[in-house]
Amino acid sequence: MRPFEYLEPETLDEALALLAEDPDDTLVLAGGTSLVILMKQELVRPARVIGLRKLAQLRAIRSGDAGLTIGALATHGSLARASDVNAFSPALAATFAAVATVRIREQATVGGNIVHADPSQDPPVTLLALDATAVAMSKARARRIPFDELFVDVFETSLEPDELLLRVELPALPVGARATYKKFLPNTLDDYATVAVAAVVATDADGRCTHARIALGGAGPVPLRAHDAERSLVGRRLDDRSITEAAALAAAATDPIADLRGSARYKRAMAGVWTERALREIA
């Protein structure tokens, strides 16, 4: 690992000011489970690293009538155990519990996970299906970024170099909504998913779908929404025909990358299989 200057601000304003001084040659350290590895391999070579561990306000987890707010420094382990998260959506709590190993979950943060932008990671998939918004700030401005506009490419987001991710905001779920997260792990439980699916579906008193979100991970260069599959469900009951059609449309929406976990053709097929399983569980 190459030498670098390490800075540890006491306040958010100080962190934003430090980042604004040299955003193009500065990296931000949250949990460090991904960044430290990249630095050791010299895939990134920052002149400065800003550590955020003293910014306790970024660990906050809050719920209310408007929905759920998750601070960027909240760890996966704390989120998996948080009563506010489980009350909002058991599927979201289960998603955080599915990340890697206990050791990683207690160190890695949701903000670091999101900004790392690996398309096979777990939380972005469920957060995307739950209509999450990222709240980012620089010294000069603050802005809100819908999750379907946040991910640009593999390891790339739409955050600017001088911006920090502060929190994730989730709106209240629609009445009658149910959610699930499915992670296909043919090798070991701590591996990245070959394909992952999060589905959120609400139905009315007659059992007809009023709201549908289907998000997939490991199925393209970014976590993606299967918009055609979602639209195909609205107004229909979750029966064999509607589920099968939606699963096929979800598979067609994918653009997988061939790697050690499977060929593009295999991953596309598994996207359909696991979307169908997710929808049948909800039904």
C-alpha positions in Angstrom: 0.0 0.0 0.0 1.3 3.4 -0.9 1.7 6.1 1.7 -1.2 8.6 2.1 -2.3 11.3 4.5 -5.0 10.2 6.9 -7.5 12.8 8.2 -10.3 12.2 10.7 -12.7 15.2 11.0 -14.7 15.8 14.2 -17.8 17.2 12.4 -19.6 16.9 9.1 -18.8 20.5 8.1 -15.1 19.7 8.7 -15.4 16.6 6.6 -17.0 18.4 3.7 -14.5 21.2 3.8 -11.6 18.7 3.7 -13.1 16.8 0.8 -13.7 20.1 -1.1 -10.0 20.9 -0.9 -8.9 18.1 -3.1 -11.8 15.9 -4.2 -10.0 14.3 -7.1 -7.2 12.8 -5.0 -9.1 12.1 -1.8 -11.0 9.0 -0.8 -13.5 8.6 2.0 -13.2 5.7 4.5 -16.4 4.4 6.2 -16.1 0.7 7.2 -13.1 0.1 4.9 -13.9 -3.5 4.1 -13.7 -2.8 0.3 -11.6 0.3 0.2 -8.7 -1.1 2.2 -8.5 -4.1 -0.1 -8.4 -1.9 -3.2 -5.7 0.2 -1.7 -3.6 -2.8 -0.8 -3.9 -4.0 -4.3 -3.0 -0.5 -5.6 -6.2 -0.4 -7.6 -6.7 3.0 -6.0 -3.9 5.3 -4.9 -5.3 8.3 -3.0 -3.1 11.0 -1.7 -5.5 11.5 1.2 -8.0 9.4 3.0 -10.8 11.0 5.2 -12.0 8.7 7.9 -15.6 9.2 9.0 -15.8 7.2 12.2 -16.2 10.2 14.5 -19.4 11.4 12.7 -21.8 9.5 15.0 -24.8 11.3 13.6 -24.4 9.3 10.3 -25.1 6.1 12.2 -28.7 7.1 13.0 -31.6 4.8 12.1 -35.0 6.5 12.4 -38.6 5.5 11.4 -41.9 7.3 11.4 -45.1 7.7 9.4 -43.1 9.0 6.4 -40.9 5.9 6.2 -37.4 4.9 7.3 -34.1 6.8 7.3 -30.8 5.0 7.5 -27.5 6.9 8.2 -24.7 6.1 5.8 -22.4 4.8 8.6 -24.9 2.3 10.0 -23.4 -1.1 9.8 -25.1 -4.1 8.1 -25.1 -5.9 11.5 -26.8 -3.0 13.3 -29.4 -2.7 10.5 -30.1 -6.4 10.5 -30.9 -6.2 14.3 -32.7 -2.8 14.3 -36.3 -3.0 15.4 -37.1 0.0 13.3 -35.8 -1.8 10.1 -37.6 -5.0 10.9 -40.9 -3.2 11.6 -40.6 -1.3 8.3 -39.7 -4.4 6.2 -38.6 -7.8 7.5 -37.2 -8.3 3.9 -34.9 -5.4 4.3 -33.6 -6.6 7.7 -33.1 -10.0 6.1 -31.1 -8.4 3.2 -28.7 -6.8 5.6 -28.4 -10.1 7.5 -27.4 -11.8 4.2 -24.3 -9.7 3.6 -21.1 -11.7 3.7 -20.0 -12.9 7.2 -20.7 -11.7 10.8 -17.2 -10.0 10.9 -17.9 -8.1 7.7 -21.5 -7.1 8.7 -20.2 -5.6 12.0 -17.6 -3.5 10.2 -19.0 -2.7 6.7 -21.4 0.3 6.4 -24.5 0.7 4.2 -23.0 3.9 2.7 -19.7 2.3 1.9 -21.6 -0.6 0.3 -23.7 1.7 -1.9 -20.9 3.9 -3.0 -18.7 0.9 -3.8 -21.4 0.1 -6.5 -20.6 -3.6 -7.0 -23.7 -4.8 -8.9 -23.7 -8.1 -7.0 -24.0 -6.7 -3.5 -27.1 -7.3 -1.5 -28.5 -4.0 0.0 -28.8 -1.9 -3.2 -31.2 -4.5 -4.7 -33.7 -4.3 -1.9 -33.3 -0.6 -1.4 -34.0 -0.1 -5.1 -37.2 -2.2 -4.9 -38.2 -0.1 -1.9 -37.9 3.2 -3.9 -35.0 4.5 -1.9 -33.4 7.9 -2.3 -29.8 8.8 -1.5 -29.2 12.1 0.2 -25.7 13.5 -0.6 -24.0 16.7 0.4 -20.9 18.7 -0.6 -19.6 21.9 0.9 -21.6 23.8 -1.7 -24.9 21.9 -2.0 -27.1 19.1 -1.0 -29.2 16.9 -3.3 -31.4 13.9 -3.4 -30.8 11.1 -5.9 -33.3 8.4 -6.6 -31.7 5.0 -6.5 -32.6 4.2 -10.1 -30.4 7.3 -11.0 -27.6 6.6 -8.5 -25.8 3.6 -10.2 -24.0 4.4 -13.4 -21.7 1.4 -14.1 -19.7 -1.2 -12.3 -18.0 0.5 -9.3 -19.4 3.9 -10.5 -22.2 6.1 -9.1 -23.6 9.5 -10.0 -22.1 11.0 -6.8 -19.7 13.9 -7.5 -16.1 13.6 -6.2 -16.8 16.3 -3.6 -20.0 14.7 -2.3 -20.6 12.5 0.7 -23.5 10.1 1.0 -25.2 11.1 4.2 -28.2 8.8 4.4 -30.8 6.7 2.6 -34.5 7.6 2.8 -37.3 5.1 2.2 -40.9 6.1 1.8 -43.7 4.4 3.7 -44.8 1.2 2.0 -48.1 1.2 0.1 -51.1 -0.3 1.9 -51.1 -4.1 1.5 -47.5 -4.3 0.4 -45.4 -7.4 0.9 -41.7 -7.8 0.2 -39.0 -10.4 -0.2 -35.3 -10.8 -1.0 -34.0 -13.9 -2.7 -30.2 -14.5 -3.1 -29.0 -17.4 -5.3 -25.8 -18.8 -3.7 -24.7 -22.0 -5.4 -21.3 -22.0 -3.7 -21.0 -20.6 -0.1 -23.3 -18.5 2.1 -20.7 -15.6 2.3 -20.3 -15.3 -1.5 -21.7 -12.6 -3.7 -25.0 -13.6 -5.2 -25.0 -15.2 -8.7 -28.3 -13.5 -9.1 -30.4 -11.7 -6.5 -34.0 -10.5 -6.6 -36.0 -8.2 -4.4 -39.8 -7.8 -5.0 -42.3 -5.5 -3.4 -46.0 -6.1 -4.3 -49.2 -4.5 -2.9 -52.6 -5.9 -3.6 -56.1 -4.5 -3.0 -59.1 -6.2 -1.3 -59.8 -8.2 -4.5 -56.2 -9.5 -4.6 -55.3 -7.4 -7.7 -51.9 -5.8 -7.8 -51.8 -2.1 -7.2 -48.0 -1.6 -6.8 -45.1 -3.7 -8.1 -41.3 -3.3 -7.8 -38.8 -6.0 -9.0 -35.1 -5.3 -8.7 -32.2 -7.5 -9.6 -28.6 -7.8 -8.6 -25.8 -9.6 -10.4 -27.9 -9.3 -13.6 -26.1 -6.4 -15.2 -23.5 -3.7 -14.7 -25.7 -2.0 -12.1 -28.6 -3.1 -9.9 -31.6 -2.8 -12.1 -35.4 -2.5 -12.1 -37.5 -4.8 -14.3 -40.0 -2.2 -15.4 -41.8 -4.2 -18.0 -42.3 -7.0 -15.5 -43.6 -4.6 -12.9 -46.1 -3.1 -15.3 -47.3 -6.5 -16.4 -48.5 -7.3 -12.8 -50.4 -4.1 -12.1 -54.2 -4.7 -12.2 -53.8 -8.5 -12.1 -53.9 -11.2 -9.5 -50.7 -13.0 -8.6 -51.6 -16.3 -10.3 -49.5 -18.8 -12.3 -49.9 -16.9 -15.5 -49.1 -13.4 -14.3 -46.1 -14.6 -12.3 -44.7 -16.7 -15.2 -45.1 -13.7 -17.6 -43.5 -11.3 -15.1 -40.6 -13.6 -14.5 -39.9 -13.9 -18.2 -40.0 -10.2 -18.6 -37.6 -9.8 -15.7 -35.1 -12.2 -17.3 -35.4 -10.2 -20.6 -34.5 -7.0 -18.8 -31.1 -8.3 -17.6 -27.7 -7.7 -19.2 -25.5 -10.0 -17.2 -21.7 -10.1 -17.1 -20.1 -13.5 -17.6 -17.8 -14.4 -14.7 -16.8 -17.2 -12.4 -20.4 -17.5 -11.1 -21.8 -18.2 -14.5 -22.3 -17.3 -18.2 -24.5 -14.4 -19.2 -27.0 -16.9 -20.5 -27.1 -18.9 -17.3 -27.5 -15.7 -15.2 -30.3 -14.5 -17.4 -32.1 -17.8 -16.9 -31.6 -17.7 -13.2 -33.0 -14.1 -13.0 -36.2 -15.5 -14.4 -36.2 -18.5 -12.0 -35.6 -16.5 -8.9 -38.0 -13.7 -9.8 -40.7 -16.4 -10.1 -39.8 -17.8 -6.7 -39.9 -14.3 -5.2 -43.3 -13.6 -6.6 -44.7 -17.0 -5.6 -43.5 -16.4 -2.0 -45.3 -13.0 -2.0 -48.4 -14.5 -3.5 
